[in-house]
Amino acid sequence: MAARNSILSESNSESRGALIVLEGLDRSGKTSQSSNLLKYLEGLGHSAELWRFPDRSTDVGQMISSYLTNKSQLDDHTVHILFSANRWEKRSLMETKLKSGTTLIVDRYSFFWGGFLAPEDGLLAPDLVLYLDIQPEKAAERAGYGGERYEQLEFQRKVARCYEVLRDASWKIIDACQPMEDIEKQLQEIVLDCVTICQKGKPLSNLWSS
């Protein structure tokens, strides 16, 4: 299912930062590649920041963190709402940053919870989604796997199926089993093109809206 984007302002042709999202299963390499992309853009003189969701620094984020580290129990629907609320907490700041010219590299966004789209309606749509593709069984072999609640093979298989439903032709699919340096080079080229387009005045859009 494609993300349906509603243009916020057709007349806005001002230069802005890009909203770039990295998605993928746990242990697919998102965190490392996000950090590398930040260093790359900053090295080229671009204003850029690295964000991660859930953002565990907020009040809602602390509730999520407690749940993910098995320190508390929550109903599944409550968890979904909390994840969405965590993104809404940052929506205004996200728009301000982008309009000020700062590119945001975001480690996971709205696509992890495949079937719960309604609470996300109205969040900013990414300019680029980079999907680090890896089989759940391969991800499970990587160091550190299983440290949090959702790092369980069967759950990650469900997440993989959700990604298959949500991703469309606009997503850039990267083989996450390649050498790290090869992945990094591919991402840099794709991201730089996106940043350039946004600097030329691509309008911001909303997520999921028709």
Secondary structure in CASP SS format (residue, H / E / C, confidence):
PFRMAT SS
TARGET T0000
AUTHOR 0000-0000-0000
METHOD secondary structure of the structure
MODEL  1
M C 1.00
A C 1.00
A C 1.00
R C 1.00
N C 1.00
S E 1.00
I E 1.00
L C 1.00
S C 1.00
E C 1.00
S C 1.00
N C 1.00
S C 1.00
E C 1.00
S C 1.00
R C 1.00
G C 1.00
A C 1.00
L E 1.00
I E 1.00
V E 1.00
L E 1.00
E E 1.00
G E 1.00
L C 1.00
D C 1.00
R C 1.00
S C 1.00
G C 1.00
K H 1.00
T H 1.00
S H 1.00
Q H 1.00
S H 1.00
S H 1.00
N H 1.00
L H 1.00
L H 1.00
K H 1.00
Y H 1.00
L H 1.00
E H 1.00
G H 1.00
L C 1.00
G C 1.00
H C 1.00
S C 1.00
A E 1.00
E E 1.00
L E 1.00
W E 1.00
R E 1.00
F C 1.00
P C 1.00
D C 1.00
R C 1.00
S C 1.00
T C 1.00
D H 1.00
V H 1.00
G H 1.00
Q H 1.00
M H 1.00
I H 1.00
S H 1.00
S H 1.00
Y H 1.00
L H 1.00
T C 1.00
N C 1.00
K C 1.00
S C 1.00
Q C 1.00
L C 1.00
D C 1.00
D H 1.00
H H 1.00
T H 1.00
V H 1.00
H H 1.00
I H 1.00
L H 1.00
F H 1.00
S H 1.00
A H 1.00
N H 1.00
R H 1.00
W H 1.00
E H 1.00
K C 1.00
R H 1.00
S H 1.00
L H 1.00
M H 1.00
E H 1.00
T H 1.00
K H 1.00
L H 1.00
K H 1.00
S C 1.00
G C 1.00
T C 1.00
T E 1.00
L E 1.00
I E 1.00
V E 1.00
D E 1.00
R C 1.00
Y C 1.00
S C 1.00
F C 1.00
F C 1.00
W C 1.00
G C 1.00
G C 1.00
F C 1.00
L C 1.00
A H 1.00
P H 1.00
E H 1.00
D C 1.00
G C 1.00
L C 1.00
L E 1.00
A C 1.00
P C 1.00
D C 1.00
L E 1.00
V E 1.00
L E 1.00
Y E 1.00
L E 1.00
D E 1.00
I C 1.00
Q C 1.00
P H 1.00
E H 1.00
K H 1.00
A H 1.00
A C 1.00
E C 1.00
R C 1.00
A C 1.00
G C 1.00
Y C 1.00
G C 1.00
G C 1.00
E C 1.00
R C 1.00
Y C 1.00
E C 1.00
Q C 1.00
L H 1.00
E H 1.00
F H 1.00
Q H 1.00
R H 1.00
K H 1.00
V H 1.00
A H 1.00
R H 1.00
C H 1.00
Y H 1.00
E H 1.00
V H 1.00
L H 1.00
R C 1.00
D C 1.00
A C 1.00
S C 1.00
W C 1.00
K E 1.00
I E 1.00
I E 1.00
D E 1.00
A C 1.00
C C 1.00
Q C 1.00
P C 1.00
M H 1.00
E H 1.00
D H 1.00
I H 1.00
E H 1.00
K H 1.00
Q H 1.00
L H 1.00
Q H 1.00
E H 1.00
I H 1.00
V H 1.00
L H 1.00
D H 1.00
C H 1.00
V H 1.00
T H 1.00
I H 1.00
C H 1.00
Q H 1.00
K C 1.00
G C 1.00
K C 1.00
P C 1.00
L C 1.00
S E 1.00
N E 1.00
L C 1.00
W C 1.00
S C 1.00
S C 1.00
END
